[in-house]
Amino acid sequence: SPGAEYEPYLDWFHSYVVTQILESDNTGGAPVKETDYSYLDGMGWAKEEADEFTKAKELTYGDRKGYGRVQV
C-alpha cells in the first residue's frame, strides 16, 4: 500500500470500442459471420463512489456506464 507521504494524482486511460467481430467455423466450412457495431451516442459517465482508499474530494467522473444506443 502507498506510504503516508503518498499524494494522489489525476491520470488518464484509453478505452477502445469493438467495431467488428468476425466468427469463423474452423471445422464445418461455414462462411465467416461478420457483425458490425456503430455507437450512436456518447459514452455515459458517472462519478465514482467513495471508498476506504479514496477521499470524496478526489473522486472523478471515471466510472464508465456504457453506451445508450448501439446499432448492430
N, C-alpha and C positions, 0 to 999 in steps of 0.2 A: 504494500500500500504506500501511497505517497507520504513523504515525511511532513513534519509540522510546518516547514517553510514553503510547501508547495502552493503555488498560485495558479488557479485555473486560467485557461486561455481559450479564446474562440478559434476554432479550426473549421476546415471545410472538407467535404467529401463529395464524390460524384456518384450519381445513381443513373443507371442506364436502363432503358426500357427495351422490351422484346418487340421487334417489328415483324419478324417472320420465324416460323418454325417449319422445318421440313422433316417429315417422318417417312422412313423407308423400310420396306419389308425385306429383310436380309435372307429370308428362306423361301417365300412363296412367289416372288417375282411380281407382286402387285405394284402398280405405279406409285410414284412418290406422292405423298399427300402434303400439300402446301397450305399453310394457314397464315394469313397476314393480319396484323393488328395496327389500327390507327387510333391515336389518343386524341379525342375531340375536345377535351377540356384540360386545363392545367391541373397539376397535382394538388391535392388537398393537404394542408399542413396544420398542425396543432402544436400548442405549447406543451412541452413535456411536464410531467408531474414531479413535484419534489420527492426526493427520497433521502436516505441517510447519507448519501455521498454528495449530493448537490444542493447548495443553498438556493432558496427561492429567487433571490436576486440574480443568480447566474443561469437561470433557465432560458432556453431559446425555443424558437419555433422549429425544432428539428425532428418532430415526430411525423413521419410521412403517413398519410392516410389513404393513399391510392388515388385513382382517377375516377371522376364522376361518370364519365361515358367512354367506353372503348368500343370501337367498331371492329368486328371480326369478319 
